Amino acid sequence: MTIEVKNIVKKFGDFAALDTVSLKVGDGELLALLGPSGSGKTTLLRIIAGLDWPEAGEVTIDGEDALGRGASERHVGFVFQHYALFRHMTVFENVAFGLRVQPRAIRKDEKAIRARVKELLDLVQLDWLSDRYPSQLSGGQRQRIALARALAIEPRILLLDEPFGALDAKVRKELRQWLRSLHQEIHVTSIFVTHDQEEALEVANRVVVMDKGRIEQIGTPGEVYDNPATAFVHGFIGESIVLPVDVSDGAVRLGGRPLNVAANGAAPGASKLFVRRHDMQIGPAGSGSLEGAVRHVRSFGPIQRAEVALADSEGKTVIEIDAPRDRELQAGEIISLEPRRYRIFAAHE
Amino acid sequence: MSTAVARRSTLPGFGLTMGLTLTWLSVIVLIPLAGLFLKTFELSFDQFWGIVTSRRTLSALKISFGLSFAAACVNLVMGTVIVWALVRYRFPGRRLFDAIVDIPFALPTAVAGVALTQLFAQKGWLGAPLAELGIKVAFTPIGIFLAMVFIGIPFVVRTVQPVLIDLDPEIEEAAASLGADRWHTVFRVILPSLIPALLTGFALAFARAVGEYGSVIFIAGNLPNVSEIAPLLIVIRLSEFRYADATAIAVVMLLASFIIIFAVNRLQRWAQTRIPTH
């Protein structure tokens, strides 16, 4: 099933939660809406689900207008951050709920409902919990039950709002991989909201990066990481070193001193140079366009992380770089730095 | 196996608080009630049985418990509706209505009784139109029922209100996204979550109605066998210096109330275990 969102505007009072947002989701995709809190990602998800209504715009699910229908008529599975399981029902009854409230004409008989619930509990590998109450389950188990419950109605699309947000790091990691493989198995078009970039990059096949009610970039995890479209995306995804630079006549200067990087068509004026921590080439003093004193080195695993005070700015600018451990850095050492890969964005962005 | 009492505990003060609890409950509740029971022993069992099974006593008990039960049922339904409106919607005057709910708590019961009687008397604002329809409220069992509804309503509202406020709106959204219409959402999701609180509110409203005296006697008419409540019969016996008779009726009321409240409590406990609060 495809989803199309066109020019959605949603305001809470004076605050524009969504500012003309458009998005297309293809059949069978697993899409992540990624952004900081307040970026509008959950609002967009809720509008698609029919739990919120926009001031303007269109939402179509499989070509059909969705805004004219309420949540209960959209046939959309929704998974909440805090599970929202029915506390007075057993796990079994929770999963069966969507089947039991169907209109009489299409409602399955008891035997078929039982079979379907069993099948779903097997799918989430929790059939042994069917007689328990939600309060007797761990967070990870509750979320899997919530997912089984949402899938029971064979939804056209599956929407997950920060599904792993309330879980601890280890369980979150397990569930991520599990969700990915589950999606491969059932292949229902899915959108999940997260503020965790690692989660988005690891699980989704496309990532939508949002900020302040706007979509900053849509792309595969590789694209948004390697080719961030805006300064925001560069800063939000992955660790970045940001240096204030000045672009003029095709040259890039840091504190008046030209850097050995090409402006690549960046507009003249005050700009920001973004470099990934691991994209700084380290050399002996005097061999690169940036120079600095190593202040502190921490080594772990395959990398060493060094804090370097740049010489150009009288030691005021301190950056953190990741370097391979082929050459151990020493505190106090003067090194040169050269950005291998970088992006330049106008400073006001 | 040593008991929890003997062991060191992370919650100190058990001895002190338990001692105070027992002393206080004894002085305030248990000793007076024991006195009540002792007083009835001035009667032989046959005398006791004769008093409690006399027509007048049985009628009074039937009126008291029957109407209290009916009033509590009405309060349960109407109280739930009021709670729903107060919690779920924002409307002008909401706080005022919220405060009005407490009036039956605060108003001296006699004042309530007089007010209701005036209102529903044959020439009262509501009594007159009702009389034209042939419905007589004041000085009939309907009047008693009305007074009992009046004094019981805050108990249901105030016990259910915090629970409904705490009810996560997401569970309703979850129900909707699973295809449930409003009917299913309310009757399968919301109300079941409120059952323990509803039962508590019901029990409190019922207990209050059974024990109510002040407001009821003004509106009741107090005809023996027709509109005479058990507490009034007790007062009458006391004024006749038939103390043992009065205590005999009181003991029956006490036991009946205790059994009913206990049953409701068990029911509530059972519902609570089905809906554990996290």
Contacts between the chains, C-beta under 8 A, distances in Angstrom:
chain1	res1	chain2	res2	distance
A	49	B	177	6.0
A	50	B	176	7.7
A	50	B	177	7.5
A	51	B	173	5.2
A	51	B	176	7.4
A	51	B	177	7.1
A	70	B	176	6.9
A	71	B	173	6.9
A	71	B	176	4.2
A	71	B	177	5.0
A	72	B	176	4.6
A	72	B	177	7.2
A	72	B	178	7.7
A	72	B	179	5.2
A	72	B	180	6.0
A	72	B	181	6.0
A	73	B	179	7.8
A	74	B	177	7.8
A	75	B	179	7.1
A	76	B	177	6.2
A	77	B	177	7.0
A	78	B	173	7.3
A	78	B	174	6.9
A	78	B	177	4.0
A	80	B	170	5.1
A	80	B	173	7.5
A	80	B	174	6.4
A	82	B	168	7.4
A	82	B	170	6.6
A	84	B	168	6.4
A	84	B	170	3.9
A	84	B	171	5.1
A	84	B	173	7.0
A	84	B	174	4.1
A	85	B	171	7.8
A	85	B	174	7.8
A	86	B	171	6.2
A	86	B	174	7.6
A	86	B	175	7.7
A	86	B	189	5.8
A	86	B	193	7.8
A	87	B	171	8.0
A	87	B	193	6.6
A	87	B	275	5.4
A	87	B	276	7.1
A	88	B	192	4.5
A	88	B	193	5.6
A	88	B	195	7.7
A	88	B	274	5.8
A	88	B	275	4.3
A	89	B	192	7.9
A	97	B	175	7.2
A	97	B	178	5.6
A	97	B	180	7.3
A	97	B	188	7.4
A	98	B	178	3.7
A	98	B	179	5.6
A	98	B	180	7.7
A	100	B	188	7.9
A	101	B	175	7.6
A	101	B	178	6.7
A	101	B	179	5.8
A	101	B	180	4.2
A	101	B	181	7.3
A	101	B	184	4.3
A	101	B	188	7.0
A	102	B	179	6.2
A	133	B	274	7.4
A	133	B	276	6.4
A	135	B	276	4.3
A	135	B	277	7.8
A	135	B	278	5.8
A	136	B	276	7.8
A	146	B	174	7.9
A	149	B	174	7.8
A	149	B	178	6.9
A	150	B	177	7.3
A	150	B	178	7.4
A	152	B	178	7.5
A	153	B	178	5.9
A	153	B	179	5.7
